Every structure is written in structure tokens, then in C-alpha cells.
Amino acid sequence: MKFVTALSLLLLAACTAPITMQNPKTGQKVQCESYMDNLAAAQREAQCISDYQRQGFERIPN
């Protein structure tokens, strides 16, 4: 269910800027590229965000 919610939000946002994630403990930043041209690309972006969130990263404003 979380995946569907995240995917829906990503599709609604439809932005092309990369999503920046930061680990609050280490300060390390990473980016998940934003490809909103099709559903498969949006799923890759959502998976990138999900993978980093499991590692403790949080989304930060660009």
C-alpha cells in the first residue's frame, strides 16, 4: 500500500528535478532521478526512494 501511495504522489507531482535524499546521521546525500515519461520509469524512481528510506535516508527539499 505504501508503494501505491508513493507512486501516486510521484505521478501527481510530475516534476523533472531529481529527488534528494539525506541520511540524517551521516549527512550523506543521494539523488533519485525523476523520470515521469511512463509508469515503469515512475516505478523505478519510487523504488529508488524506497530503497534509500529503508537505509535511513529522508527526502529533503531541492
N, C-alpha and C positions, 0 to 999 in steps of 0.2 A: 504494500500500500504506500509506503514511503517513496518508493521508486516512481509510482504513478503520480504522486503529488509533486515530487521534484521535477519530473518530466513535464507535467502540466505547467508549472511555474516557469520553467525554462522556455517552453513554447510560447507562453503568453508574453514573456519579456522580449523575445525575438531580437535580442541585441547581438552585435557582432564583436564586441570587445571581449577579450579573454576574461575568464573568471579567476580572480586572485584568491588564493587560499594561503593562510599563515598558521604555522604551528605556534601557539601562544607560549609554549615552554622554551622553544629554541629560537624563535623569531624567523625561522626559515620560511621563505615564501615560494610558492609554485603557482603556475598558471594552467588552467584547463581551457583549451581553445574553444571558442564558441562558434559552432557551425550550425546555422539554423536553416540550411537549404533542404534538409529532408529529415525524416523520422529517425533513420539509422544514425545520422550524424548527431542529432539531439540526444539519442540514447548513449552514444559514446561520451558526450560531454557529461551527461548525468552520471555515468559510470565513473568517470574521472573524479568528479566531485565526491561521489560516494566513497570511492577508494581512499581518498585523502581524509575524509571525515572519520573513517574508521581508524586512521592513524593519528587522530587528534587534531587535525587541521580544522580551521574555521574559515568561512568565507568572509572576506573583508571588502569594503567598497573600493572601487577603482579610482 
